[in-house]
């Protein structure tokens, strides 16, 4: 394991320049979180960034390895944030939402390979979710512990955890329940016309608006569930066509949300806080949270389902960011072959540019702006102090983009110069891709970038075997 730790340190998690200081964004993504869902989101972002081979987006994430927390950035972080409680709050004592503590569930399962306390807490959380939390009339598990209320946010917290836990314990019922909850939530939160989802349906906090961040939560959560169904050997052995049905169903649900977001009006190159709000009520300002999380989903889906999201025939009803009135919009040709990838590239490029007032979307200290107030989604004042979840969404977008480049689905930003060098700061144009590597030069570039990670995987295989 010491050899694995030493080798992992040679892997550069920030090989490409996205057009802004991702290092500074990351620093705040780690330091700003204060609540359980923020801790869990940051732990997932750090797992995908620093040790992508161990996330569900890695090539072989199952069986889950035994990794000392001190040697894995994400697990070290998560272990310091778990506050053991009971029931649905077994991973975060005193929380107000039934679904939020589950955001730490994947980390708990991984930590549990060497510490039984985390295993017990993960199991207690699952048991409580399935047996103690109120349900909607169709069987959807409530996001709140006292009344049946469905939040789009729930989709990033609970279904990915249930899928991961079910795959690890080889419990088909729990694994399939993760997909069932996605189906049930869609039945309630998706308007009759289809497309993007409403935010909240229920008696306490109802919000029927198409909140950008809520749609990001839902699409990103289902993407993690999809990856689990695709990568888990246990899922692949489910009876009948259960896996295939889940894969096709989830792919369709994710596409519906992305198509809905991409066809919504944009403002200065970003999605609006409420996607379809043109009322002038102040809640339609451009924001980075939903925009970047949905961009991350595009990059992940382009690799998971290239037949749908990265082929030359892929398309949506998007007006893309090219219709933006922003003075800084990336060239739509920056994507090699996909309307979806081009849309995500536009979002990423806008983050490296300036807002309507001439202020950088990513400040010198790494604050991503403007964000929606993470504790008041109806706040009409753009949040500029640093949103804990918004910062992590930018990290998730970066990690997904990097992995899309590694998979040779997205364009390599180093292709223009043919250099194997890397940078993580600079202007928006520095991160834009202009040409595609081909032949031996492309393979050599990929080999250089993957070197540390491949050596880590080779050594880990020898150790665990």
N, C-alpha and C positions, 0 to 999 in steps of 0.2 A: 504493500500500500504506500510505503514511503516513495517507491519508484514512481507510482502513479501520480502522487502529489507533486513530485519534482517535475515530472513531464508535463503535467497540466499547466504549470507555471510558464511553459514555453509557448502555450497557445495564446495568440493575440485575439481577444474577443472584439476588438474595435479596429478591424483592418481597413475600413473604408471611411472616407469623409462624406457625411451626409449633407454637408453645407452649413453645419453649425457645430458647436462644441458638445458632442455627445457625452464627453467625460463630465462636464459640468452639470448637464442634465441628470446624469446617473447619480452624481453625488447628492443632489437634492432628492432624487427618487428614493434613495436609501435613508436620508435623514428626516424628511418631512412627515412620513406616516405616523399617525397617532391612534388609529382605530383598527379593529380586527380586519375589516375588508381591505384596508390600505396595506396592512402588514402582509396579508396573503397575496395581494396583487404584486407587491414589491418582491416577495419571495419568488413568485412565478417568473417575474421579469428577470430577476437575477439568475434564476436557473436556466432560462432560455438564452441569456446573454453569455454567462461565464462557462456553463457546462451544458451546452445544447444537446450533447449525446445522451444525457440522462433525462431530458424532458421528453414528453410524448411525441415531440417532433423529431427526435433523434431516430436514427435508422433502426436501432434495436433496443428500445427502452425497457423491454420485458425479457426475462424476469428482472425485477428491480434489484439492483446491487446493494450490498452493504457498504455504505460510505460514511466514514467518520465526519461528523458535522464540522469539526474544526478545519477540515481540508476542502470543504465545498462551500463557497461563498454563500450561496442561497440557503443552505441548510444551517450554517452558522448563524445567519441572520434570523431565520425562522425560529430556531431554538431559543433565541433571546427574546422573541416576541410572544411565544405561546405562554398563556396564563391559564393553567389547568383549572377547570371548573367542573360542572356536572351537566348531564343531559346534552341538549343541543349546543350548550356553551362549554362543553368539555375541553375545548381548545382555546377558549377565550372567556373567562369568567365575567359575568355581569353585563354581557352584551345585550343590546336592545332588540336585535333582529335575529330571527331563527336561522336565517341562511348565511349571515356574514361569517361566523366562525369557521364554516366549511371552507372558506378561502384558504385556510391554513391546512386543510385536510391532506392534500397531496404531499406537502412537506412532512406532515406527521407520519404518513405511511412510509416515506423514505427514511425518516429518523427512527421509526420503529424497528427497522432491520437490526439496529444495534441497541435500542433502548425500549423495553417493553412498556414503559409508561406512555409513550406516544402511540403505540399500537392499541393499548387499552382506551386511550382518549379518542382515537379515530373510530374504533368500534362503537364506543358509547355515543359518539356524534351521529353515526349512521343509524344506529338503533332508534335514537330519539327522533331523527328526521322522519323515519319511516313509520313510527308508531305513536308519537306524542304530539306532533305538530298539527294544527288544524289543516283541513283540506278544502279546496274549492269543490263545488258540486260535481265537477268532472274528475276529481281525484288529484288535481295538482296540489303539491305541497306548498303551504303558505310561506311567504318570506317573513311574516310576522308571527310571533309565538302566541299572541292572545286572540287574534281574529284571522279569518281566512282572507288574505290579501296577496295578490300576485304582483310582483315587481320584476321588470325586465332585468334588473341588477342580479337577481337570484340566479340567473342563467350562467353567470361566470363563477359563482360560488359553489353551488350544490351539484349540478349534473356532472361537471368535470371530476369532482371528488368521488361521486358515486361510481362513475365509470372506472376511474383509476383503482378505487378500492375493490370493486367487483372483479376487475381483471387480475389484480394481485392475489386476491383470496380465491379466485376461480369460482366465484359465486355468480352464476348466470342470472339469477333473479335480480340481484342488485345491479349488475352490469346493464341488463336490459331496462331496468327502471330509470337509468340515466337518460336513455333515449325516450322512454315513455314520458318523462317529465318535460322534455323538450316539445313533444307532440302536444301535451296537455296545455302547456303555457302558450304555445302558438294558437291553439283553439280560442283562447281567451284574449290574448293581447294583440293579435293581428286583426286589424279592421276588416270588415267584410270584403273590401275591395282588394285585399292582399297587400303585399309590399312590406314596408317598415312597420314596426310594432309600436303600440301605445306603451307608455311608461308604467302606469300603475292602475290596476282595477281592484277596487275594494272599498270598504266603508270608512276607512280612516284617512287615507292619503291619496285618493283617486286623482289621477292625472292622465287624461286621455290623449294628451299631446304626443307627437312623435319625437320624443326627446333623443337628440343625437347620441348622447353618451349611453342612454339606455339601450339603443340599438347596437352600439358597440359592445356593451356588456353581453347582450344576447348572442350576437354573431360570434364573438371571440370565444365565449363559453362553449357554444356548439362546435366550434372548430376544434377545441381541445377534446371534446367527446368523440368527434369524428376521428381524430388522430388515434385515440385509444382503440376504437373499433378496428381501425386499419392496421395498427401495429401490434396489437396483443395476439399472441398465438392462441390464447384461450378463446378470444372473440372469434377468431377465424374458424374455430371448431364448434361453434354453437350449432344446435340442431336446426335442420332445415335451412331456410333462407334468411334467418334472423340477422346475421351480420350484413348481408347484402341489402336487406330492407333498411337497416339503420344507416348504412353508408349513403344510399340513394336518398333516403328521407332527409337526413341532416344536410347533405349537399344542396338539396332543393331549398330547404329552409334558409340556409345561409345565403344562397343566391338571391332569394326573394328580398332579404334585408339589404344586401349590397345594391341590388338593382333599384330598390326604393330610395336608398341614400344617394346613389349616383344620378338619379333622375330628378332629385330635389334641387331647388335653386341654391346657388352658392353665393357667398359674399366675400369678396376679396380673396378668392381661391380656397376658402374653407367652408365646411358645412356650417349651417346655422345651428344655434343652440336647440331650437325646435325646427326640424327639417323643412316643414312645409309652411312655416309661419311667415306670412307676408302682410300681417295686419298692422304693423307699425306699433305694436304694444311694448316694444323694447326687449322682447325675449328672442329675437331672431338674429342677435349679433353673431359674427363669425367666431368660432371657438376651436381650440386645438384638441380637446379631450376626445369627443366622438370622432373627429376627423382622423386623428392618428390611430386610434384603436381600430377603426374600420379599415384604414390603410394596412394595418398589420394583418388583418384578416385576409385581405386580398393577397398579400405576399405568401401567407401560409397556404391558402387554398390553391394558389398557382402551382405550388409544389405538390400538395396532397392530391389535387384533382386537376392536373394540367389539361385533361381532355375537355374540361368545362371552363377553366379560368385562364389558361395561358396559350391555347391554340390560336392559330391565325383566324379561326372562324368564331372565336368567342366574342360575344357582344352583349350589350345591354342597351336600355333606352336612355343611357346617360347623355347629359349635355356636357359632362366632364367639367373640369376647372377652366377649360379654354374659354368659356363664356364669362369668366370672372372679369370684374372691372378693376382688378388689381394690376398694378404696373409691373409686378414680378410674378410671372407665371412660366413654368417650365414648358419646353417644347414637347408637344404630344408625341413626337417621334422618338422620345427618349426610351420608350418601351419597344422591345423588339417585335412583339407580335400579339399584344393583347390590349383590348380596351380597358380591362380591369387593371392590369399592371400600369398602364399609362396613367390612369386616374390616380392610383396610389403614388406613383412617381411625382405627379403634380402636387399632391398634398405634401410630400416630403420636401420638394423644392421650395414650396411656399414657406415652410418653417425656417428655411435658411435665408429668407428674404425679410421684407419690412411690411408693417401694417399700414393702414391708410394715413396714419399720422406720422409716418416715417420712423417708427420705432421698430427695432428688431423683434421678430417673433420669439427668438431665443436670446435672452439678454446675456451680457458678459458673464454674469454669475450662473447662467444656466436655467433661469426661470422661463418656462414655456408659456407664452401669452398670445392672445387672451384665452383664458379658460373659463368654464362655468364654475360658479361657486359650488364646491363639492358637497356642501351641507345645505344648500338652498338653490335648487335648480330653477326656481322662478325668479331669482335675483336678476334684475335687468342691468346690473353693473358688471361688466366683465371682470373676472378675477385675475389679478396680476401679482399676487403675493407668492404664488407657487402652489398649484394644486397637487397634493400628494398623489392622487390617482392619475392626474394629467401628466405629471412627470414620468410616471411609470408606463403610461401608454406610449409615450415617445420612445422609451427604452424598448418596449415590446415591438414597436414599429421598426426600430433599427435592427433588432435581432432577427426579425422575420425577413427584412430586406436583405441583410447579410446572408442568411441561409438560402434565400432565393437566388442570390448571386452564386453562392457555392454550388447550388444544384444546377447551375447553368440554364436556369429558366429566366432569371432577370439578367439584364445587361451588366457586365463588369465595369465599374466606373474607372478602373485602371487601364482599360483597354486602349484608350486613346493614345497614351504615352508608351504603353507596353512595359511600364515599370512595375517591378515587384514591390516597390516601396509603399508605405502606408502613411496616412495622416488622419487625424481626427478633428482638425479645426480648419477653418477657412471660409470662403465665400460660398454662396448658394451654387454658383456655377461649377465650383470644384467638384461637387458631388454628382453632377449630372452626367449621365452616360451619353457618349456620342457615337461610338463605333463598337463593333463586336469582335472579340478575339476569335480566330479560327485556327484549326489545325494544331500543330505542335505548340505554338506560342500560347494558345489558350490553355492547353493541358499543363504546360509548365507553370503558368500563373496560378492555376487552381492547385497544383501540387505544392507550390510554395506556401499558399495561404492555408492549406489543410495540414501542413507538415506536423505541427505540434499536436493537433487534435488526433491525427491518425496514429502517431506514436503512443499517445495516451490510451487510445482504444486497444492497440496491440498489447501494450503492457498490462492493461486491466484484464484483458482476456486471459493472459497467461497467469495472472495472479488469482483471478476468480475461478479459473479452471483447475 
